């Protein structure tokens, strides 16, 4: 606007000078002056157009700047949403990994439990076979028993005072006596003490330890199947007791000594998972390393089944 008013002021001054000096100029000078004034007016008009064009460009730039600002705001919003989405995706991924790990652990535990159950069944079957198990009574046996005349009831015999005293024996005394006999390697006698304690005091706090030492007495006598049953009951029924960990460890040892490497590995691995960072877990790791180095414990390769050719039967017409 200032340039516009300046051009008009200059043109007015020139016109004033022209009018003032019109009478003093020659015709040629007057024409030259007119052309100069016309040229100045033309230049002034061009400058006005340029100013208008510059104003339009400035307005356009201002609009572009506003548009850029809006785009930046949109970009910022998009980045924020992208970050939130990425964060939610990471959380979902973490939950998925956690669920997958839990499912794998559950499946692994189920496999271990199945193998352990099979090993226990095998141990019980071996124990039954070793003891020469009895067959169930048949119908004819039952009839024979039913037909047999009943014998008269025997008169009641007074229980000796010594027997009554034995029944009323103090649990701690029985436990201590069993420990002494066990250290003296009198395993059968020690086991009788511990078994009396368990039988007469079903809810006593010494029961888990007594059951454990019963298993140790069997193990010392190399009666591994009996030892397995006792050790298994200890850690299954009393998982928080101090004897639970050594019972699991000795059960794994008993399975190994009875040549059941698979069951031994299952028990020892379960001990490591159930009671990590314990002395028993470290001993279990060493035993597993021994199992892996034992060639007799290596899984046997299955021989391919022999193919039999079926003979075609020929019939005579």
C-alpha positions as CSV (number, residue, x, y, z in Angstrom):
1,X,0.0,0.0,0.0
2,X,2.9,2.4,0.8
3,X,4.4,1.7,-2.6
4,X,1.0,2.4,-4.3
5,X,0.6,5.7,-2.5
6,X,4.2,6.7,-3.2
7,X,3.7,6.1,-7.0
8,X,0.5,8.2,-7.0
9,X,2.3,11.0,-5.1
10,X,5.1,11.0,-7.6
11,X,2.7,11.1,-10.5
12,X,0.9,14.1,-8.9
13,X,4.1,15.9,-8.4
14,X,5.2,15.3,-12.0
15,X,1.8,16.6,-13.2
16,X,2.2,19.7,-11.1
17,X,5.6,20.4,-12.4
18,X,4.3,19.8,-16.0
19,X,1.5,22.2,-15.5
20,X,3.7,24.7,-13.9
21,X,6.4,24.5,-16.5
22,X,4.1,24.0,-19.5
23,X,4.5,27.5,-20.6
24,X,8.3,27.4,-20.3
25,X,8.8,24.1,-22.3
26,X,9.0,23.7,-26.0
27,X,6.7,21.3,-27.8
28,X,9.4,18.6,-28.0
29,X,10.2,18.9,-24.4
30,X,6.5,18.8,-23.5
31,X,6.1,15.5,-25.5
32,X,9.1,14.0,-23.8
33,X,7.8,14.9,-20.4
34,X,4.4,13.4,-21.2
35,X,6.1,10.2,-22.3
36,X,8.1,10.1,-19.1
37,X,4.9,10.6,-17.1
38,X,3.1,7.9,-19.0
39,X,6.1,5.5,-18.5
40,X,6.0,6.3,-14.8
41,X,2.3,5.5,-14.6
42,X,2.9,2.2,-16.5
43,X,5.7,1.3,-14.0
44,X,3.5,2.2,-11.1
45,X,0.7,0.0,-12.4
46,X,3.2,-2.9,-12.9
47,X,4.4,-2.5,-9.3
48,X,0.8,-2.5,-8.1
49,X,0.1,-5.8,-10.0
50,X,3.3,-7.3,-8.6
51,X,2.2,-6.3,-5.1
52,X,-1.1,-7.9,-5.6
53,X,0.5,-11.0,-6.9
54,X,2.8,-11.1,-3.9
55,X,-0.1,-10.7,-1.6
56,X,-1.9,-13.6,-3.2
57,X,1.2,-15.7,-2.9
58,X,1.5,-14.8,0.8
59,X,-2.1,-15.8,1.4
60,X,-1.5,-19.1,-0.4
61,X,1.6,-19.7,1.7
62,X,-0.3,-18.9,4.9
63,X,-3.0,-21.5,3.9
64,X,-0.2,-24.0,3.1
65,X,1.3,-23.3,6.4
66,X,-2.0,-23.9,8.2
67,X,-2.4,-27.1,6.1
68,X,1.1,-28.3,7.1
69,X,0.2,-27.6,10.8
70,X,-2.9,-29.7,10.5
71,X,-0.9,-32.5,8.8
72,X,1.6,-32.4,11.6
73,X,-1.2,-32.7,14.1
74,X,-2.6,-35.6,12.2
75,X,0.8,-37.2,12.1
76,X,1.3,-36.8,15.8
77,X,-2.1,-38.4,16.4
78,X,-1.3,-41.2,14.1
79,X,2.1,-41.8,15.8
80,X,0.4,-41.8,19.2
81,X,-2.2,-44.3,18.1
82,X,0.6,-46.4,16.5
83,X,2.5,-46.4,19.8
84,X,-0.6,-47.4,21.7
85,X,-1.3,-50.1,19.3
86,X,2.3,-51.4,19.4
87,X,2.1,-51.4,23.2
88,X,-1.2,-53.4,23.2
89,X,0.3,-55.8,20.7
90,X,3.3,-56.4,22.9
91,X,1.0,-57.0,25.9
92,X,-1.0,-59.5,23.8
93,X,2.2,-61.2,22.7
94,X,3.3,-61.4,26.3
95,X,0.0,-63.0,27.3
96,X,0.2,-65.4,24.4
97,X,3.7,-66.5,25.3
98,X,2.7,-66.9,29.0
99,X,-0.3,-69.0,28.0
100,X,1.8,-71.1,25.6
101,X,4.5,-71.6,28.3
102,X,1.8,-72.6,30.8
103,X,0.2,-75.0,28.3
104,X,3.5,-76.6,27.5
105,X,4.3,-77.0,31.2
106,X,0.8,-78.5,31.9
107,X,1.3,-80.9,29.0
108,X,4.8,-81.8,30.2
109,X,3.5,-82.4,33.7
110,X,0.7,-84.6,32.4
111,X,3.2,-86.7,30.4
112,X,5.5,-87.0,33.5
113,X,2.5,-88.0,35.7
114,X,1.5,-90.6,33.1
115,X,5.0,-92.1,32.9
116,X,5.3,-92.0,36.7
117,X,1.9,-93.8,37.1
118,X,3.0,-96.4,34.6
119,X,6.3,-96.9,36.6
120,X,4.3,-97.2,39.9
121,X,2.0,-99.8,38.3
122,X,5.0,-101.7,37.0
123,X,6.6,-101.6,40.5
124,X,3.4,-102.9,42.1
125,X,3.1,-105.7,39.5
126,X,6.7,-106.7,40.1
127,X,6.0,-106.7,43.9
128,X,2.9,-108.9,43.5
129,X,4.7,-111.3,41.2
130,X,7.6,-111.4,43.7
131,X,5.3,-112.2,46.6
132,X,3.5,-114.9,44.5
133,X,0.1,-113.1,44.4
134,X,-3.1,-115.0,45.2
135,X,-5.9,-115.6,42.8
136,X,-9.4,-114.4,43.6
137,X,-11.7,-117.0,45.2
138,X,-13.9,-118.8,42.7
139,X,-17.6,-119.5,43.1
140,X,-16.9,-123.2,44.0
141,X,-14.4,-122.1,46.7
142,X,-17.1,-119.8,48.1
143,X,-19.6,-122.6,48.2
144,X,-17.1,-124.9,49.9
145,X,-16.4,-122.3,52.5
146,X,-20.1,-121.7,53.0
147,X,-20.8,-125.4,53.4
148,X,-18.1,-126.0,55.9
149,X,-19.4,-126.2,59.5
150,X,-18.6,-123.3,61.6
151,X,-16.3,-123.9,64.5
152,X,-17.3,-122.8,67.9
153,X,-16.1,-119.4,68.9
154,X,-12.9,-119.5,70.9
155,X,-13.1,-118.1,74.4
156,X,-11.8,-114.6,74.8
157,X,-8.2,-114.6,76.0
158,X,-7.1,-111.8,78.2
159,X,-4.5,-109.6,76.6
160,X,-1.1,-109.8,78.3
161,X,0.0,-106.6,80.2
162,X,3.2,-106.5,78.1
163,X,1.2,-106.3,74.9
164,X,-0.9,-103.5,76.3
165,X,2.2,-101.6,77.2
166,X,3.6,-102.1,73.7
167,X,0.5,-100.7,72.2
168,X,0.7,-97.7,74.4
169,X,4.3,-97.1,73.6
170,X,5.3,-93.4,73.2
171,X,5.7,-92.4,69.5
172,X,8.9,-90.5,70.2
173,X,10.4,-93.5,72.0
174,X,9.4,-95.8,69.1
175,X,11.0,-93.4,66.6
176,X,14.3,-93.1,68.7
177,X,14.5,-96.9,69.0
178,X,14.0,-97.3,65.3
179,X,16.8,-94.8,64.6
180,X,19.2,-96.7,66.9
181,X,18.3,-100.0,65.2
182,X,18.7,-98.4,61.7
183,X,22.2,-97.1,62.6
184,X,23.0,-100.6,63.8
185,X,21.9,-101.9,60.4
186,X,19.2,-104.0,61.9
187,X,16.8,-102.9,59.2
188,X,14.0,-105.3,59.8
189,X,13.8,-104.6,63.5
190,X,14.0,-100.8,62.9
191,X,11.2,-101.1,60.3
192,X,9.0,-102.8,62.8
193,X,9.4,-99.9,65.2
194,X,8.6,-97.3,62.6
195,X,5.6,-99.4,61.3
196,X,4.2,-99.6,64.9
197,X,4.5,-95.9,65.2
198,X,2.6,-95.3,61.9
199,X,-0.1,-97.9,62.8
200,X,-0.8,-96.7,66.3
201,X,-0.5,-92.9,65.7
202,X,-2.1,-92.1,62.4
203,X,-2.0,-88.3,62.8
204,X,1.3,-87.9,64.7
205,X,3.8,-85.4,63.4
206,X,6.5,-88.1,63.2
207,X,4.5,-90.1,60.6
208,X,6.2,-88.6,57.5
209,X,9.7,-89.2,58.9
210,X,8.8,-92.7,60.0
211,X,7.5,-93.5,56.6
212,X,10.6,-92.2,55.0
213,X,12.8,-94.3,57.3
214,X,10.7,-97.4,56.4
215,X,11.6,-96.7,52.8
216,X,15.3,-96.3,53.7
217,X,15.2,-99.7,55.5
218,X,13.8,-101.3,52.4
219,X,16.3,-99.5,50.2
220,X,19.2,-100.7,52.4
221,X,18.0,-104.3,52.0
222,X,17.8,-103.7,48.2
223,X,14.0,-104.2,48.3
224,X,13.6,-101.4,45.8
225,X,10.0,-101.9,44.9
226,X,8.9,-101.7,48.5
227,X,11.2,-98.6,49.0
228,X,9.6,-96.9,45.9
229,X,6.1,-97.3,47.4
230,X,7.1,-95.9,50.7
231,X,9.1,-93.0,49.3
232,X,6.3,-92.1,46.8
233,X,3.7,-92.0,49.6
234,X,5.9,-89.6,51.6
235,X,6.3,-86.8,49.0
236,X,2.8,-87.3,47.6
237,X,1.0,-87.1,50.9
238,X,3.4,-84.6,52.6
239,X,4.8,-82.4,49.9
240,X,5.7,-79.6,52.3
241,X,7.5,-81.8,54.8
242,X,11.2,-81.8,55.1
243,X,11.3,-85.4,54.1
244,X,9.5,-84.8,50.8
245,X,12.6,-83.8,48.8
246,X,14.8,-86.6,50.0
247,X,12.0,-89.1,49.5
248,X,11.7,-88.0,45.8
249,X,15.4,-88.3,45.4
250,X,15.6,-91.8,46.9
251,X,12.7,-92.9,44.8
252,X,14.6,-91.9,41.7
253,X,17.6,-93.8,43.0
254,X,15.4,-96.8,43.7
255,X,14.0,-96.8,40.2
256,X,17.5,-96.6,38.8
257,X,18.8,-99.4,41.0
258,X,15.8,-101.5,39.8
259,X,16.9,-100.9,36.2
260,X,13.9,-98.7,35.4
261,X,15.9,-95.8,33.9
262,X,12.9,-94.0,32.4
263,X,10.9,-93.8,35.7
264,X,14.1,-92.7,37.5
265,X,14.6,-89.9,35.0
266,X,10.9,-88.8,35.3
267,X,11.1,-88.6,39.1
268,X,14.4,-86.8,39.2
269,X,13.3,-84.3,36.6
270,X,10.1,-83.7,38.6
271,X,12.2,-83.1,41.7
272,X,14.3,-80.5,39.9
273,X,11.2,-78.7,38.7
274,X,9.3,-78.9,42.0
275,X,12.1,-78.0,44.3
276,X,14.7,-76.0,42.3
277,X,17.9,-74.6,43.8
278,X,17.9,-77.2,46.6
279,X,20.6,-79.8,47.5
280,X,18.3,-82.6,46.4
281,X,17.8,-80.9,43.0
282,X,21.6,-80.7,42.5
283,X,22.0,-84.4,43.4
284,X,19.1,-85.2,41.0
285,X,21.0,-83.3,38.2
286,X,24.1,-85.4,38.9
287,X,22.1,-88.6,38.8
288,X,20.5,-87.6,35.5
289,X,23.9,-87.0,34.1
290,X,24.9,-90.5,35.3
291,X,21.7,-91.9,33.6
292,X,22.6,-90.2,30.4
293,X,26.1,-91.7,30.5
294,X,24.8,-95.1,31.3
295,X,24.6,-97.1,28.0
296,X,22.1,-99.5,29.5
297,X,19.7,-96.6,30.0
298,X,19.9,-95.5,26.4
299,X,16.6,-95.8,24.6
300,X,16.5,-99.0,22.6
301,X,16.0,-98.6,18.9
302,X,13.0,-100.4,17.5
303,X,13.8,-103.0,14.9
304,X,11.8,-102.6,11.7
305,X,9.0,-105.1,11.6
306,X,9.7,-108.0,9.3
307,X,7.4,-108.1,6.3
308,X,5.7,-111.4,5.6
309,X,4.5,-112.3,2.2
310,X,1.1,-113.7,2.0
311,X,0.9,-117.0,0.1
312,X,-1.7,-117.0,-2.5
313,X,-4.0,-120.0,-2.4
314,X,-4.5,-121.7,-5.7
315,X,-7.8,-123.5,-6.4
316,X,-8.2,-126.3,-8.9
317,X,-11.1,-125.9,-11.2
